[in-house]
């Protein structure tokens, strides 16, 4: 029985972290040290891998000119590098990128429903400019402390959604890097529309920032 796909980078499926690392070595073997990695499939693989890096936003800067491989700056190994539109080149590691997929997916899913969250907050604060009453405690707080909380927590909503649909949120990257775009694109527009509809089935509430970041988490 064939092993189940756990990762997809570019157009390529992989069944394990080891398989991704082996493919990365194969990519390096196809190009001389310092040479531009140019094959579309290789660029797609590296673009998606790079997008998962914990420092991707900072490392990307104003944009990417090319990928290549060379010596690691602080280890006796080889790694991939990014030549940026502006600023010095920067390196990124395969293992560190893979292990951030779950966090990246949750951030992307939240961004997909952020407009609805913002609209809810605006509607709740429409008739006040100074203070609001927390849905959690009934206490009054300044408007500047207002935050929107999910019931249950957003992480639980994501867990349920992905579990019911067989989506491995920790290993299956839901977005792909796109040329000429600073924001990634969804691999499946149908899936994200499904998630937006699913998200609307749960309650939102207006709470204070302290409650949202501390009090509620201690109880729930």
C-alpha positions, 0 to 999 in steps of 0.5 A: 500500500503506498504511503500517504502524502504528508507534504506538498512543495511546489507540485511535488508530494512527499511522504516524510521529512526525510523525503523532502531533505533527500529531494533538497539534496537532489536539487543542489546536486543539479546545480554548481555551487552559487549557480542560479536554480532555474528549473520551474519545478525546482523554483516552485519547490524552494519557493514553498519551502522558503515560505514556511521559514520562521523568518520568511517575511524578514528574509524576503525583504522587498522581493527575491531575485533568485535561489542558489546553494552554498556553504552555511554561514555557521555550520560546516554544511551546505544550505539554500540561499536567497538573493534579494532585490535589496540587501545582502543574500540570506540563507534558510534551512530545510528542517526549520522550514518544514517544522513551521508548517502548522503555525503558518497554516493557522496564521493563513486560516485566520487571515482568511477570516480576518475581514469577518472578525474586523466587521464583527468588532466594528459592528459591536463598537458602532454606538460607542467611542469610549468604552464597551462591556465585555461579553466574557466578564460583563466588565467595562473596558476602554474601546482601545482594549477591545478584541474579538474572541472565538467560542470555542478558541480559534485553534480548536475550530481549526483542529475540528475543521481539519480533522473532519476533512482529513487535512494534516494541518501540521504537515500539509502546507495549505498555501503556495508561494506565487511569483510577483505576489507578497502574499501566498495563494491558497492551493484550494479555493474551494477548501478556503471557502468551505473554511469561511463557511465553517467559521461562520458557524461559531460564535464571536464575542467582544472581550478585553485584551487582558481577558483574551490573552490571559484570563480566558486561556487559564479557564479554557 
